Amino acid sequence: MKEEKLERKIAELKAGNIRAFDYIYEQTNRSVYFSVLYIVRDKMYAEDILQETYVRALRALGSYAGGTNFIGWLTAIGKNLALNHVKRAKREVSTDFDADAYKYGTGETELPYIFDVAAKILAEDEYEILMLCQVSGYKRREVSEMLGIPIGTVTWKNNEALKKLKAYLQKEGGQ
């Protein structure tokens, strides 16, 4: 049902109803954000790339084929922008400021510990599913529809990700 409404809103947006964007953004931003965050591993850059993703998507909205996986289409745009960011960042001269941000009282670039651990130890698909199910509060059925994978796979990967995270945290706590 949400997919049908999302497709209607996309058609409205294509027809010029800019108010439809609010609904589209609300239904899709978390999935795109966590996909980008997994790649760039920096909250600030992930938010910037999320905005750029929607700007690019609006420009290219005519190329989206209605009835296909819109969230997948958006996520692909976001992932490509994130990968470009990472490649660009590797070429740039880095400063020690980002690495030592905590010394200067600017912890905004640091992820909360649990997100950082999850991004480090989980596969990309496990991380995305975990964030959508556990952090964003989507039902497994909704995540299944968003990602275009069976609900059983979502359930299994979510449970496996939780087990890995729990085992890692218990191991870290025991040392």
C-alpha positions in Angstrom: 0.0 0.0 0.0 2.8 2.4 0.8 4.5 1.6 -2.5 1.3 2.5 -4.4 1.0 5.8 -2.5 4.7 6.5 -3.1 4.3 5.9 -6.8 1.3 8.2 -6.9 3.3 10.9 -5.2 6.2 10.4 -7.6 3.7 10.8 -10.5 2.4 14.0 -8.9 5.9 15.4 -8.5 6.7 14.6 -12.1 3.5 16.5 -13.0 4.7 19.6 -11.1 3.2 19.2 -7.7 6.2 20.1 -5.5 4.2 19.4 -2.3 4.4 15.7 -3.1 8.2 15.8 -2.4 7.5 16.0 1.4 5.9 12.6 1.4 8.5 11.1 -0.9 11.3 12.4 1.3 9.7 11.2 4.5 9.3 7.7 3.1 12.7 7.4 1.6 15.3 9.4 3.4 16.3 6.9 6.1 17.1 4.2 3.7 19.3 6.5 1.6 20.9 8.0 4.6 22.0 4.7 6.2 23.3 3.5 2.8 25.4 6.6 2.4 26.5 6.6 6.1 27.8 3.0 5.7 30.1 4.2 2.9 31.4 7.6 4.2 31.2 6.7 7.9 30.8 10.3 8.8 27.5 11.8 9.9 28.2 15.3 8.6 29.2 14.1 5.1 26.3 11.6 5.0 23.9 14.4 5.6 25.4 16.5 2.9 25.4 13.6 0.4 21.8 12.9 1.3 20.8 16.4 0.3 22.8 16.2 -2.9 21.1 12.8 -3.6 17.7 14.4 -3.6 18.9 17.4 -5.7 20.2 15.0 -8.3 17.1 12.8 -8.1 14.8 15.8 -8.7 16.9 16.8 -11.8 16.7 13.2 -13.1 13.2 12.4 -12.1 12.1 12.0 -15.7 14.5 9.1 -16.1 12.9 7.1 -13.3 10.7 4.4 -14.7 7.4 4.3 -12.7 6.6 1.1 -11.0 10.1 0.0 -10.4 12.0 0.2 -7.1 12.2 4.0 -6.4 14.0 3.6 -3.1 16.6 1.4 -4.9 17.0 4.0 -7.6 17.5 6.8 -5.0 19.9 4.6 -2.9 21.9 4.0 -6.0 22.3 7.7 -6.6 23.3 8.2 -3.0 25.8 5.3 -3.0 27.4 6.6 -6.2 27.8 10.1 -4.7 29.2 8.6 -1.5 31.7 6.5 -3.4 32.8 9.6 -5.3 33.2 11.5 -2.1 35.4 8.7 -0.6 37.6 8.6 -3.8 37.9 12.4 -3.7 38.8 12.4 0.0 41.6 9.9 -0.6 43.2 12.2 -3.1 43.0 15.2 -0.9 45.7 16.1 1.6 44.3 15.3 5.0 44.8 17.3 8.2 45.0 15.9 11.7 42.1 18.0 12.8 39.4 15.4 11.8 41.3 12.6 13.5 41.8 14.6 16.7 38.4 16.4 16.7 37.7 15.2 20.2 40.7 17.3 21.5 39.1 20.5 20.2 35.6 19.7 21.5 34.0 19.1 18.1 32.7 15.6 18.3 30.0 16.2 15.6 32.0 14.2 13.1 32.2 11.1 15.3 29.5 8.5 15.0 28.0 7.1 18.2 30.0 4.1 19.3 27.4 1.5 18.4 26.9 2.8 14.9 30.7 2.9 14.4 31.1 -0.7 15.6 28.2 -1.9 13.4 29.6 -0.2 10.3 33.0 -1.8 11.1 31.9 -5.4 11.7 28.8 -5.9 9.5 28.5 -6.4 5.8 26.8 -3.5 3.9 23.5 -5.3 3.5 23.4 -6.4 7.2 24.2 -2.8 8.3 21.5 -1.3 6.1 18.9 -3.8 7.3 19.9 -3.4 10.9 19.6 0.4 10.7 16.3 0.3 8.9 14.7 -2.2 11.3 16.3 -1.3 14.6 17.1 2.4 14.4 14.5 3.8 11.9 11.7 1.5 13.2 10.6 0.1 9.9 8.8 -3.3 9.9 10.7 -6.1 8.3 7.9 -6.3 5.6 8.5 -2.6 4.8 12.3 -3.1 4.6 11.7 -6.1 2.3 9.6 -3.9 0.0 12.2 -1.0 0.1 15.1 -3.2 -0.7 13.3 -5.6 -3.1 14.4 -8.7 -1.2 12.3 -11.5 0.5 11.1 -10.8 4.0 12.8 -14.0 5.2 16.1 -12.7 4.0 15.5 -9.4 5.9 14.6 -11.3 9.1 17.6 -13.6 8.8 20.1 -10.8 8.1 18.6 -8.6 10.8 19.0 -11.4 13.4 22.5 -12.3 12.2 23.6 -8.7 12.4 22.2 -8.4 16.0 24.1 -11.6 16.9 27.3 -10.3 15.5 27.0 -7.0 17.2 26.1 -8.6 20.5 29.0 -11.0 20.3 31.5 -8.2 19.4 30.2 -6.0 22.3 30.4 -8.9 24.8 33.9 -9.7 23.7 34.9 -6.0 24.0 33.3 -5.7 27.4 35.1 -8.8 28.7 38.5 -7.5 27.9 
